[in-house]
């Protein structure tokens, strides 16, 4: 299925194909603990969800991003997919250009500040 990958290490936002498996999501978001969180920043297309490392602030990620008006820094990388009527993953509907414009990158070799 079509997804949007937010790669904080390389500071890119690119389209990707995902198979919908948890292993695929874990690999993309680079979570060492295999725990992910769904966040819903304003500005994504209706029904889209952004998956990130739930423990990103604690897992030693040195890179992260903010997206739109979402109030927290998201450490690590993220993947955006759509959700169907039954809660299943489907193609992302968000515009690649809109997501690129909404992302602000962060490298932290020091304590996080606002």
Legacy VTK file of the C-alpha trace (Angstrom):
# vtk DataFile Version 3.0
C-alpha trace
ASCII
DATASET POLYDATA
POINTS 114 float
0.000 0.000 0.000
1.082 3.585 -0.559
2.509 5.382 2.460
4.581 8.474 3.223
7.871 7.954 5.039
9.302 10.731 7.208
13.002 9.854 7.562
14.479 12.056 10.274
18.010 10.681 9.831
18.236 11.733 6.173
15.702 14.573 6.547
13.513 13.385 3.685
9.803 12.862 3.142
9.230 10.262 0.439
6.521 7.935 -0.847
7.040 4.277 0.067
5.241 1.004 -0.376
4.438 -0.860 2.846
2.945 -4.292 3.342
1.033 -3.324 6.493
2.956 -5.701 8.757
4.120 -4.527 12.154
7.669 -5.607 11.286
7.602 -3.278 8.263
6.425 -0.326 10.379
8.952 -1.046 13.150
11.802 -1.124 10.629
10.760 2.153 9.035
10.285 4.085 12.262
13.489 2.609 13.683
12.045 1.577 17.033
14.392 -0.643 19.049
11.583 -1.674 21.407
8.957 -2.482 18.757
6.440 -0.152 20.365
4.747 2.367 18.124
2.201 5.067 18.707
-0.431 6.508 16.402
-0.589 10.298 16.320
-3.046 12.475 14.472
-1.510 15.852 13.652
-3.891 18.384 12.165
-3.271 18.799 8.459
-3.165 15.162 7.432
-5.939 14.004 5.128
-8.995 12.678 6.954
-8.407 9.091 8.002
-4.600 9.242 7.781
-2.472 8.350 10.776
1.207 8.907 11.566
3.008 6.027 13.300
6.102 6.877 15.362
8.303 5.254 18.015
6.220 5.551 21.209
9.365 5.716 23.322
11.327 7.889 20.890
12.414 10.353 23.567
13.876 7.522 25.642
15.378 5.344 22.898
18.387 7.504 22.116
17.187 8.955 18.802
19.330 11.974 17.932
16.992 13.128 15.167
13.326 13.919 15.081
10.726 16.229 13.657
7.703 18.352 14.330
4.722 18.156 12.034
2.091 20.829 11.584
0.729 22.081 14.877
1.321 18.795 16.720
2.527 19.973 20.157
5.350 17.483 20.719
8.692 16.787 19.121
8.577 13.299 17.587
11.939 11.564 17.896
12.931 8.991 15.298
11.164 8.575 11.976
7.511 8.147 11.046
5.231 6.576 8.485
1.827 7.868 7.361
-0.862 5.474 6.155
-4.609 5.710 5.735
-7.195 3.886 7.797
-10.245 2.143 6.402
-13.751 1.911 7.840
-12.794 -1.165 9.856
-9.545 0.384 11.165
-7.403 -1.490 8.639
-4.460 0.201 6.928
-5.032 1.539 3.420
-3.216 3.919 1.048
-2.311 7.291 2.561
-4.455 10.118 1.220
-2.291 13.037 2.360
-0.453 15.049 -0.251
3.302 14.461 -0.300
3.896 18.191 -0.866
1.671 19.136 2.065
3.468 16.736 4.417
6.866 18.016 3.242
5.771 21.584 3.956
4.494 20.649 7.437
7.647 18.862 8.666
10.379 20.702 10.556
13.561 18.755 11.307
15.433 18.468 14.550
18.898 17.173 15.425
19.614 16.999 19.107
23.067 16.387 20.402
21.934 18.322 23.452
18.885 18.422 25.719
15.615 19.105 23.954
14.380 22.681 24.075
11.292 24.320 22.623
LINES 1 115
114 0 1 2 3 4 5 6 7 8 9 10 11 12 13 14 15 16 17 18 19 20 21 22 23 24 25 26 27 28 29 30 31 32 33 34 35 36 37 38 39 40 41 42 43 44 45 46 47 48 49 50 51 52 53 54 55 56 57 58 59 60 61 62 63 64 65 66 67 68 69 70 71 72 73 74 75 76 77 78 79 80 81 82 83 84 85 86 87 88 89 90 91 92 93 94 95 96 97 98 99 100 101 102 103 104 105 106 107 108 109 110 111 112 113
